Amino acid sequence: MHLQQNDLVALVSPAGQLSDPQIIVSAQKLLKKWGLRSYVGRHALNRNGHFAGNDQQRLEDFQAALDHPEVKLIWALRGGYGSIRIVDELDFTKFKKQPKLVTGFSDITIIHQKIQKLGFESLHAFMPVQLKNKIPQMVVKQTKNALFGRPVSYSFNKHPQNTSFNVVKGTVTGGNLATLYSLLGTGLAPDTHHKILFIEDVSEPLYAIDRMMIALKKAGKLQDLKALLVGQFTQIPPNTPGFGQSLYEIMLTHTQGKYPIIFDAPIGHVTQNYPLILGRELILTQDNSNVYLHQPASNHHEK
């Protein structure tokens, strides 16, 4: 499941409203540069309170993209909140016969989890809303690699609190921590059994992160991971009084050294938001100074 030249991309808004129509212009410009065609969902610029249109309008746009015989990529223009209000109404009958890539992150974790349950891959990657900031060229390159079925490889600085390991291999799942937490006890709760779990978040205080990690642990989602890959946790508001543990200490406390933990992966609510193909094997290695992430090419990639 990957793109080829002249494929069609659907740009949709399944969650929060877009504040700036220029986001769509930037997205279509990038897609054209990549040799792709695109169209914009009928209601993508609608506004209804917090949302990009009401639930029915957002549902219609996403369903139309799922059912469109030519669409090969559905790219969420932004996250925010709202996917959980429509995910159960989406009909994946045609998608299962003709799978397509769904790309986004944050609130789009809801849709990623639905696709994981169906047994398909999806792409955790930057969204057009981030194009208003200068996205590093290497991030763009690796995202294009992921979309076009080529191998994805990048590295980042090894955090001193990473646990020691040589090589970790496993299917990767996960996404935004608060969103995963909201799915516990539902049919979309993540299947983490013998997988690499990835988490990231923004604007969550340390006590809330602690609570969500405890809930994941109590639900058995941290029990038998291959590894925990911790992305960017940004804009953490201060605790008054101080919480008493750092983000790293919270993660280490609730995983108790049962498997490797890798901190500060360059994935999340940052401009350096590298891609991660959920549902595909991820290979992690580290040396004295760096961690290396690698995902193989799509099974059906044509060089």
Secondary structure, DSSP 8 states (H G I E B T S, - for coil): ----TT-EEEEE-SSB--S-THHHHHHHHHHHHTT-EEEE-TTTT--BTTBSS-HHHHHHHHHHHHH-TTEEEEEES--SS-GGGTGGG---HHHHHS--EEEE-GGGHHHHHHHHHTT--EEE---GGGGGS---HHHHHHHHHHHTT--EEEEEE--TT----SEEEEEEEEEEHHHHHHTTTSTTS---TTSEEEEEEES--HHHHHHHHHHHHHTTTTSS-SEEEEEEEES----SS--SS-HHHHHHHHHTTSS-EE---S-SSSSS---EEETSEEEEEE-SSEEEEEE---TT---
